[in-house]
Amino acid sequence: MTISEAVQKAKKCLEENHVPDYSADALSLLQFVCGIDRARYYACGGEALPDADRYLDAVRIRASRVPLQQIMGETYFFGLRFVVTEDVLCPRIETELLVEEALKRLSPGNRFLDLCTGSGCIAVSLLNANPELTGCGCDLSKKALSIAFQNAALHGVSDRLVLRCGNLFDAVSGTYDMIVSNPPYIASDVIETLMEEVKCHEPRMALDGGEDGLSFYRRILKDAGKHLKEEGWLIVETGYDQGDAVRSIFIDHGYGEVRVMQDLAGRDRIVLGCRGV
């Protein structure tokens, strides 16, 4: 089987199984499994593909709607490579806005807390961008924390990141200059309507935000003041239609300078506020 024949077979398989971006995924798997990038594919498509069986096995796994990032065991976020497995959410580009806004408000020597740290993509990105920061990442999942530890080591920030296992603030002590979080925010009854890659292959505990999707925001705002310094910032990611509701929760708990910010697609994505202002 030639390279072109294998890729055409892969595209057909993925398309028939309703995989989004099936053409791009077929080529990504070709590079991952066989080391053949797009340039070589277009230039040498008539050559034989020795690893055709292994390549098509990977394609069939993707056709079952396992996320591409989990098959490859990695993804990129904020310009960095991150290890991912079925135990963590795949980092998404929209979350980069949270990192950008956090960096604008963090100063050298500051310490931050990352609640629901998951893969550690937020905490590791912050530490990598500013070598004078220290942080703490908390998650209820020990498996997720194992992945966060790997990612911290991968980027050489392990010595500046403490990882704790606990339910939100349960394992947290002391105060921080900033608290960031990308908590579960999908309403419970909406999860079954999500694409198969998400509802079947990403950890439900990282998705389920309770009956209205706002449960974690209420819990975070209830206790954040005990661990956030005066004039410290709280920054959270939200669902596309939750900005106003989360903003109200911030205001109800006395936060000032509360803003809802949109991602590049113009959808609500983060809410931030300053304590005691």
C-alpha atoms as a printed R data frame, in Angstrom:
    type eleno elety resid chain resno       x      y      z
1   ATOM     1    CA   MET     A     1   0.000  0.000  0.000
2   ATOM     2    CA   THR     A     2   1.361  3.420 -0.935
3   ATOM     3    CA   ILE     A     3   1.378  6.429  1.339
4   ATOM     4    CA   SER     A     4  -1.388  8.085 -0.696
5   ATOM     5    CA   GLU     A     5  -3.540  4.953 -0.699
6   ATOM     6    CA   ALA     A     6  -3.216  4.589  3.059
7   ATOM     7    CA   VAL     A     7  -4.109  8.216  3.683
8   ATOM     8    CA   GLN     A     8  -7.130  8.048  1.392
9   ATOM     9    CA   LYS     A     9  -8.304  4.939  3.213
10  ATOM    10    CA   ALA     A    10  -7.766  6.720  6.530
11  ATOM    11    CA   LYS     A    11  -9.714  9.794  5.456
12  ATOM    12    CA   LYS     A    12 -12.622  7.664  4.274
13  ATOM    13    CA   CYS     A    13 -12.708  5.737  7.552
14  ATOM    14    CA   LEU     A    14 -12.649  8.907  9.662
15  ATOM    15    CA   GLU     A    15 -15.227 10.694  7.510
16  ATOM    16    CA   GLU     A    16 -17.625  7.744  7.671
17  ATOM    17    CA   ASN     A    17 -17.376  7.862 11.462
18  ATOM    18    CA   HIS     A    18 -18.142 11.586 11.528
19  ATOM    19    CA   VAL     A    19 -14.769 12.633 12.904
20  ATOM    20    CA   PRO     A    20 -14.383 16.430 12.792
21  ATOM    21    CA   ASP     A    21 -11.400 17.610 10.737
22  ATOM    22    CA   TYR     A    22 -10.953 14.052  9.461
23  ATOM    23    CA   SER     A    23  -8.516 15.066  6.717
24  ATOM    24    CA   ALA     A    24  -6.195 16.934  9.074
25  ATOM    25    CA   ASP     A    25  -6.371 14.105 11.621
26  ATOM    26    CA   ALA     A    26  -5.422 11.536  8.973
27  ATOM    27    CA   LEU     A    27  -2.266 13.499  8.184
28  ATOM    28    CA   SER     A    28  -1.475 14.163 11.853
29  ATOM    29    CA   LEU     A    29  -1.609 10.434 12.553
30  ATOM    30    CA   LEU     A    30   0.563  9.754  9.524
31  ATOM    31    CA   GLN     A    31   3.271 11.938 10.985
32  ATOM    32    CA   PHE     A    32   2.826 10.602 14.507
33  ATOM    33    CA   VAL     A    33   2.885  6.903 13.582
34  ATOM    34    CA   CYS     A    34   5.111  6.891 10.509
35  ATOM    35    CA   GLY     A    35   7.171 10.070 10.810
36  ATOM    36    CA   ILE     A    36   5.902 11.313  7.455
37  ATOM    37    CA   ASP     A    37   5.060 15.012  7.466
38  ATOM    38    CA   ARG     A    38   2.772 16.797  5.029
39  ATOM    39    CA   ALA     A    39   5.592 17.873  2.731
40  ATOM    40    CA   ARG     A    40   6.815 14.308  2.263
41  ATOM    41    CA   TYR     A    41   3.232 13.059  1.875
42  ATOM    42    CA   TYR     A    42   2.577 15.438 -1.025
43  ATOM    43    CA   ALA     A    43   5.991 14.868 -2.602
44  ATOM    44    CA   CYS     A    44   6.291 11.103 -2.160
45  ATOM    45    CA   GLY     A    45   2.731  9.808 -1.981
46  ATOM    46    CA   GLY     A    46   3.473  7.032 -4.456
47  ATOM    47    CA   GLU     A    47   6.056  5.392 -2.218
48  ATOM    48    CA   ALA     A    48   5.227  2.246 -0.240
49  ATOM    49    CA   LEU     A    49   4.200  2.703  3.399
50  ATOM    50    CA   PRO     A    50   5.879 -0.027  5.512
51  ATOM    51    CA   ASP     A    51   3.914  0.927  8.620
52  ATOM    52    CA   ALA     A    52   0.527  0.904  6.904
53  ATOM    53    CA   ASP     A    53  -1.067 -1.586  9.316
54  ATOM    54    CA   ARG     A    54   0.101  0.304 12.388
55  ATOM    55    CA   TYR     A    55  -1.059  3.580 10.867
56  ATOM    56    CA   LEU     A    56  -4.517  2.258 10.034
57  ATOM    57    CA   ASP     A    57  -4.831  0.762 13.529
58  ATOM    58    CA   ALA     A    58  -4.308  4.249 14.943
59  ATOM    59    CA   VAL     A    59  -6.853  5.606 12.479
60  ATOM    60    CA   ARG     A    60  -9.433  3.074 13.661
61  ATOM    61    CA   ILE     A    61  -8.867  4.194 17.251
62  ATOM    62    CA   ARG     A    62  -9.499  7.783 16.184
63  ATOM    63    CA   ALA     A    63 -12.591  6.627 14.305
64  ATOM    64    CA   SER     A    64 -13.955  5.346 17.629
65  ATOM    65    CA   ARG     A    65 -13.792  9.021 18.656
66  ATOM    66    CA   VAL     A    66 -10.869  8.782 21.026
67  ATOM    67    CA   PRO     A    67  -9.395 12.318 20.970
68  ATOM    68    CA   LEU     A    68  -6.392 12.763 18.720
69  ATOM    69    CA   GLN     A    69  -4.441 14.270 21.629
70  ATOM    70    CA   GLN     A    70  -4.954 11.135 23.724
71  ATOM    71    CA   ILE     A    71  -3.810  8.872 20.893
72  ATOM    72    CA   MET     A    72  -0.677 10.949 20.451
73  ATOM    73    CA   GLY     A    73  -0.257 11.414 24.204
74  ATOM    74    CA   GLU     A    74   0.448 15.105 23.843
75  ATOM    75    CA   THR     A    75  -0.849 18.464 22.723
76  ATOM    76    CA   TYR     A    76   0.334 22.055 22.599
77  ATOM    77    CA   PHE     A    77  -0.851 24.926 24.798
78  ATOM    78    CA   PHE     A    78   0.570 28.439 25.084
79  ATOM    79    CA   GLY     A    79   3.423 27.347 22.822
80  ATOM    80    CA   LEU     A    80   4.416 24.437 25.074
81  ATOM    81    CA   ARG     A    81   4.092 20.684 24.686
82  ATOM    82    CA   PHE     A    82   1.952 18.958 27.320
83  ATOM    83    CA   VAL     A    83   1.453 15.296 28.146
84  ATOM    84    CA   VAL     A    84  -2.238 14.341 28.093
85  ATOM    85    CA   THR     A    85  -4.133 11.132 28.851
86  ATOM    86    CA   GLU     A    86  -7.733 10.127 29.449
87  ATOM    87    CA   ASP     A    87  -7.278 11.320 33.051
88  ATOM    88    CA   VAL     A    88  -7.209 15.022 32.161
89  ATOM    89    CA   LEU     A    89  -9.042 17.434 29.921
90  ATOM    90    CA   CYS     A    90  -7.204 18.185 26.697
91  ATOM    91    CA   PRO     A    91  -5.988 21.793 27.038
92  ATOM    92    CA   ARG     A    92  -7.908 24.106 24.739
93  ATOM    93    CA   ILE     A    93  -6.740 27.243 23.005
94  ATOM    94    CA   GLU     A    94  -9.533 29.307 24.596
95  ATOM    95    CA   THR     A    95  -7.920 28.801 28.001
96  ATOM    96    CA   GLU     A    96  -4.829 30.660 26.814
97  ATOM    97    CA   LEU     A    97  -6.778 33.897 27.396
98  ATOM    98    CA   LEU     A    98  -6.827 33.114 31.114
99  ATOM    99    CA   VAL     A    99  -3.047 32.671 31.127
100 ATOM   100    CA   GLU     A   100  -2.558 35.939 29.228
101 ATOM   101    CA   GLU     A   101  -4.722 37.935 31.636
102 ATOM   102    CA   ALA     A   102  -3.108 36.331 34.674
103 ATOM   103    CA   LEU     A   103   0.390 37.227 33.459
104 ATOM   104    CA   LYS     A   104  -0.663 40.875 33.080
105 ATOM   105    CA   ARG     A   105  -1.534 40.975 36.777
106 ATOM   106    CA   LEU     A   106   1.245 38.894 38.315
107 ATOM   107    CA   SER     A   107   4.455 40.515 39.515
108 ATOM   108    CA   PRO     A   108   7.874 38.966 40.182
109 ATOM   109    CA   GLY     A   109   7.833 37.189 43.517
110 ATOM   110    CA   ASN     A   110   4.078 36.571 43.438
111 ATOM   111    CA   ARG     A   111   2.555 33.230 44.382
112 ATOM   112    CA   PHE     A   112  -0.595 31.890 42.708
113 ATOM   113    CA   LEU     A   113  -3.043 29.069 43.333
114 ATOM   114    CA   ASP     A   114  -4.443 27.007 40.434
115 ATOM   115    CA   LEU     A   115  -7.627 25.195 41.437
116 ATOM   116    CA   CYS     A   116  -8.716 22.156 39.374
117 ATOM   117    CA   THR     A   117  -5.255 22.148 37.819
118 ATOM   118    CA   GLY     A   118  -5.780 18.974 35.734
119 ATOM   119    CA   SER     A   119  -2.873 18.612 33.303
120 ATOM   120    CA   GLY     A   120  -1.213 21.612 34.923
121 ATOM   121    CA   CYS     A   121  -1.315 23.547 31.647
122 ATOM   122    CA   ILE     A   122  -2.266 26.852 33.295
123 ATOM   123    CA   ALA     A   123   0.182 26.647 36.199
124 ATOM   124    CA   VAL     A   124   3.091 25.378 34.091
125 ATOM   125    CA   SER     A   125   2.491 28.030 31.424
126 ATOM   126    CA   LEU     A   126   2.507 30.801 34.037
127 ATOM   127    CA   LEU     A   127   5.707 29.530 35.638
128 ATOM   128    CA   ASN     A   128   7.409 29.037 32.290
129 ATOM   129    CA   ALA     A   129   6.537 32.576 31.211
130 ATOM   130    CA   ASN     A   130   7.781 34.208 34.415
131 ATOM   131    CA   PRO     A   131  10.712 32.549 36.210
132 ATOM   132    CA   GLU     A   132  10.110 34.668 39.317
133 ATOM   133    CA   LEU     A   133   6.684 33.199 40.103
134 ATOM   134    CA   THR     A   134   5.816 30.286 42.373
135 ATOM   135    CA   GLY     A   135   2.561 28.387 42.410
136 ATOM   136    CA   CYS     A   136   0.384 25.683 43.900
137 ATOM   137    CA   GLY     A   137  -1.850 23.416 41.848
138 ATOM   138    CA   CYS     A   138  -4.745 21.524 43.416
139 ATOM   139    CA   ASP     A   139  -6.937 18.775 42.031
140 ATOM   140    CA   LEU     A   140  -9.196 16.079 43.430
141 ATOM   141    CA   SER     A   141  -7.775 13.499 41.014
142 ATOM   142    CA   LYS     A   142  -4.470 11.855 41.938
143 ATOM   143    CA   LYS     A   143  -4.140 10.640 38.342
144 ATOM   144    CA   ALA     A   144  -4.488 14.190 37.037
145 ATOM   145    CA   LEU     A   145  -1.861 15.393 39.506
146 ATOM   146    CA   SER     A   146   0.512 12.734 38.207
147 ATOM   147    CA   ILE     A   147   0.142 14.211 34.718
148 ATOM   148    CA   ALA     A   148   0.610 17.744 36.092
149 ATOM   149    CA   PHE     A   149   3.819 16.591 37.785
150 ATOM   150    CA   GLN     A   150   5.102 15.174 34.485
151 ATOM   151    CA   ASN     A   151   4.340 18.424 32.692
152 ATOM   152    CA   ALA     A   152   6.018 20.515 35.370
153 ATOM   153    CA   ALA     A   153   9.128 18.335 35.092
154 ATOM   154    CA   LEU     A   154   9.008 18.471 31.288
155 ATOM   155    CA   HIS     A   155   9.335 22.260 31.385
156 ATOM   156    CA   GLY     A   156  11.691 22.530 34.322
157 ATOM   157    CA   VAL     A   157   9.330 24.251 36.768
158 ATOM   158    CA   SER     A   158   8.854 21.452 39.323
159 ATOM   159    CA   ASP     A   159  10.870 23.325 41.920
160 ATOM   160    CA   ARG     A   160   8.419 26.236 41.792
161 ATOM   161    CA   LEU     A   161   5.157 24.278 41.727
162 ATOM   162    CA   VAL     A   162   3.621 22.534 44.732
163 ATOM   163    CA   LEU     A   163   0.883 20.025 43.892
164 ATOM   164    CA   ARG     A   164  -1.862 19.154 46.360
165 ATOM   165    CA   CYS     A   165  -4.669 16.585 46.216
166 ATOM   166    CA   GLY     A   166  -7.958 17.849 47.570
167 ATOM   167    CA   ASN     A   167 -11.424 19.186 46.842
168 ATOM   168    CA   LEU     A   168 -10.903 22.859 45.936
169 ATOM   169    CA   PHE     A   169  -9.482 24.569 49.051
170 ATOM   170    CA   ASP     A   170  -9.456 21.473 51.294
171 ATOM   171    CA   ALA     A   171  -5.722 20.906 50.827
172 ATOM   172    CA   VAL     A   172  -4.797 24.593 50.658
173 ATOM   173    CA   SER     A   173  -3.141 26.667 53.362
174 ATOM   174    CA   GLY     A   174  -1.877 30.230 53.421
175 ATOM   175    CA   THR     A   175  -2.714 33.118 51.124
176 ATOM   176    CA   TYR     A   176  -1.886 33.865 47.499
177 ATOM   177    CA   ASP     A   177  -1.486 36.896 45.284
178 ATOM   178    CA   MET     A   178  -3.782 35.340 42.687
179 ATOM   179    CA   ILE     A   179  -6.176 32.429 42.321
180 ATOM   180    CA   VAL     A   180  -6.879 31.002 38.862
181 ATOM   181    CA   SER     A   181  -9.189 28.184 37.878
182 ATOM   182    CA   ASN     A   182 -10.725 26.417 34.918
183 ATOM   183    CA   PRO     A   183 -13.352 24.509 36.925
184 ATOM   184    CA   PRO     A   184 -16.025 22.085 35.710
185 ATOM   185    CA   TYR     A   185 -18.777 24.261 34.234
186 ATOM   186    CA   ILE     A   186 -20.985 22.087 32.021
187 ATOM   187    CA   ALA     A   187 -24.523 21.637 33.353
188 ATOM   188    CA   SER     A   188 -25.059 17.978 34.288
189 ATOM   189    CA   ASP     A   189 -27.874 17.360 31.799
190 ATOM   190    CA   VAL     A   190 -25.905 18.944 28.948
191 ATOM   191    CA   ILE     A   191 -22.935 16.579 29.119
192 ATOM   192    CA   GLU     A   192 -24.701 13.841 27.140
193 ATOM   193    CA   THR     A   193 -25.226 16.301 24.263
194 ATOM   194    CA   LEU     A   194 -21.502 16.996 23.859
195 ATOM   195    CA   MET     A   195 -19.364 15.508 21.107
196 ATOM   196    CA   GLU     A   196 -18.259 11.933 21.718
197 ATOM   197    CA   GLU     A   197 -14.617 12.885 22.186
198 ATOM   198    CA   VAL     A   198 -15.624 14.889 25.253
199 ATOM   199    CA   LYS     A   199 -18.512 13.012 26.844
200 ATOM   200    CA   CYS     A   200 -17.011  9.539 26.357
201 ATOM   201    CA   HIS     A   201 -13.275 10.070 26.678
202 ATOM   202    CA   GLU     A   202 -12.606 13.011 28.996
203 ATOM   203    CA   PRO     A   203 -13.045 12.757 32.788
204 ATOM   204    CA   ARG     A   204 -16.613 13.572 33.766
205 ATOM   205    CA   MET     A   205 -15.492 15.025 37.082
206 ATOM   206    CA   ALA     A   206 -13.625 17.686 35.125
207 ATOM   207    CA   LEU     A   207 -16.765 18.565 33.141
208 ATOM   208    CA   ASP     A   208 -19.750 18.387 35.493
209 ATOM   209    CA   GLY     A   209 -20.576 21.773 36.990
210 ATOM   210    CA   GLY     A   210 -23.798 20.695 38.669
211 ATOM   211    CA   GLU     A   211 -27.417 21.321 37.783
212 ATOM   212    CA   ASP     A   212 -26.863 24.775 36.260
213 ATOM   213    CA   GLY     A   213 -23.124 24.553 35.598
214 ATOM   214    CA   LEU     A   214 -22.348 27.198 38.236
215 ATOM   215    CA   SER     A   215 -21.773 25.026 41.300
216 ATOM   216    CA   PHE     A   216 -17.992 25.384 41.350
217 ATOM   217    CA   TYR     A   217 -18.090 29.164 40.964
218 ATOM   218    CA   ARG     A   218 -20.295 29.476 44.023
219 ATOM   219    CA   ARG     A   219 -17.991 27.217 46.022
220 ATOM   220    CA   ILE     A   220 -14.837 28.975 44.858
221 ATOM   221    CA   LEU     A   221 -16.172 32.466 45.590
222 ATOM   222    CA   LYS     A   222 -17.473 31.352 48.996
223 ATOM   223    CA   ASP     A   223 -13.985 30.428 50.243
224 ATOM   224    CA   ALA     A   224 -11.555 32.289 47.986
225 ATOM   225    CA   GLY     A   225 -11.351 35.267 50.322
226 ATOM   226    CA   LYS     A   226  -9.711 33.095 52.988
227 ATOM   227    CA   HIS     A   227  -6.781 32.376 50.661
228 ATOM   228    CA   LEU     A   228  -6.526 35.498 48.498
229 ATOM   229    CA   LYS     A   229  -4.583 38.541 49.631
230 ATOM   230    CA   GLU     A   230  -6.161 41.997 49.661
231 ATOM   231    CA   GLU     A   231  -6.157 43.394 46.128
232 ATOM   232    CA   GLY     A   232  -5.375 39.924 44.821
233 ATOM   233    CA   TRP     A   233  -7.015 38.768 41.610
234 ATOM   234    CA   LEU     A   234  -9.371 35.854 41.069
235 ATOM   235    CA   ILE     A   235  -9.593 34.714 37.428
236 ATOM   236    CA   VAL     A   236 -11.811 31.865 36.201
237 ATOM   237    CA   GLU     A   237 -12.747 30.360 32.875
238 ATOM   238    CA   THR     A   238 -16.468 30.100 32.096
239 ATOM   239    CA   GLY     A   239 -18.794 28.612 29.537
240 ATOM   240    CA   TYR     A   240 -19.746 30.725 26.517
241 ATOM   241    CA   ASP     A   241 -23.094 31.746 28.048
242 ATOM   242    CA   GLN     A   242 -22.117 32.051 31.711
243 ATOM   243    CA   GLY     A   243 -20.279 35.373 31.845
244 ATOM   244    CA   ASP     A   244 -23.062 37.486 33.327
245 ATOM   245    CA   ALA     A   245 -24.063 34.830 35.869
246 ATOM   246    CA   VAL     A   246 -20.498 34.360 37.101
247 ATOM   247    CA   ARG     A   247 -19.957 38.123 37.167
248 ATOM   248    CA   SER     A   248 -22.937 38.434 39.503
249 ATOM   249    CA   ILE     A   249 -21.432 35.820 41.844
250 ATOM   250    CA   PHE     A   250 -18.189 37.831 41.963
251 ATOM   251    CA   ILE     A   251 -20.056 41.028 42.777
252 ATOM   252    CA   ASP     A   252 -22.188 39.307 45.425
253 ATOM   253    CA   HIS     A   253 -18.969 38.338 47.221
254 ATOM   254    CA   GLY     A   254 -17.572 41.855 47.218
255 ATOM   255    CA   TYR     A   255 -15.097 41.730 44.346
256 ATOM   256    CA   GLY     A   256 -14.296 44.909 42.436
257 ATOM   257    CA   GLU     A   257 -13.159 45.684 38.911
258 ATOM   258    CA   VAL     A   258 -15.146 42.651 37.771
259 ATOM   259    CA   ARG     A   259 -14.934 42.038 34.042
260 ATOM   260    CA   VAL     A   260 -16.230 39.472 31.596
261 ATOM   261    CA   MET     A   261 -13.801 38.890 28.748
262 ATOM   262    CA   GLN     A   262 -14.430 37.237 25.400
263 ATOM   263    CA   ASP     A   263 -12.265 34.828 23.439
264 ATOM   264    CA   LEU     A   264 -11.236 35.288 19.815
265 ATOM   265    CA   ALA     A   265 -14.617 33.972 18.691
266 ATOM   266    CA   GLY     A   266 -16.387 36.697 20.680
267 ATOM   267    CA   ARG     A   267 -17.797 34.312 23.312
268 ATOM   268    CA   ASP     A   268 -17.675 34.808 27.057
269 ATOM   269    CA   ARG     A   269 -14.566 33.011 28.277
270 ATOM   270    CA   ILE     A   270 -13.171 34.412 31.520
271 ATOM   271    CA   VAL     A   271 -14.358 36.466 34.482
272 ATOM   272    CA   LEU     A   272 -11.934 38.271 36.725
273 ATOM   273    CA   GLY     A   273 -12.169 40.461 39.788
274 ATOM   274    CA   CYS     A   274 -10.026 42.010 42.496
275 ATOM   275    CA   ARG     A   275 -10.556 41.318 46.188
276 ATOM   276    CA   GLY     A   276 -11.178 44.282 48.461
277 ATOM   277    CA   VAL     A   277 -11.304 46.929 45.703
